[in-house]
């Protein structure tokens, strides 16, 4: 159900109806990766800092090398994901997304070492928390 809502209903609509054509879409919600079936843009799961250190669940592998596959979601739900490191960022893609992995590495080559892809998600969470506290 989450994959349907995040991927087909929300993700597909947001990406497909936008006026810009992004080179990459990042998400911090694994079910949103389901939108990839409906859009031409590569989607990557940005792993949070706490997941990056969760060995052996995540193995840090070179972006273009063949990574080992680990299940990041609950057993028997969703696609198997391959985790990989690109610069200072830790990402995951469905195991069948080898071309997306290559495109992401190519498109982020100039900023991968200097840009923290997880940071905007934390800022969004902090802003939501601040807004909720203001309402209370």
HELIX and SHEET records of a PDB file:
HELIX    1   1 UNK A    2  UNK A    2  1                                   1    
HELIX    2   2 UNK A    3  UNK A   11  3                                   9    
HELIX    3   3 UNK A   12  UNK A   16  1                                   5    
HELIX    4   4 UNK A   30  UNK A   37  5                                   8    
HELIX    5   5 UNK A   49  UNK A   52  1                                   4    
HELIX    6   6 UNK A   98  UNK A  107  1                                  10    
HELIX    7   7 UNK A  119  UNK A  135  1                                  17    
SHEET    1   A 5 UNK A  25  UNK A  27  0                                        
SHEET    2   A 5 UNK A  43  UNK A  46  1                                        
SHEET    3   A 5 UNK A  89  UNK A  94 -1                                        
SHEET    4   A 5 UNK A  81  UNK A  86 -1                                        
SHEET    5   A 5 UNK A  69  UNK A  70 -1                                        
END                                                                             
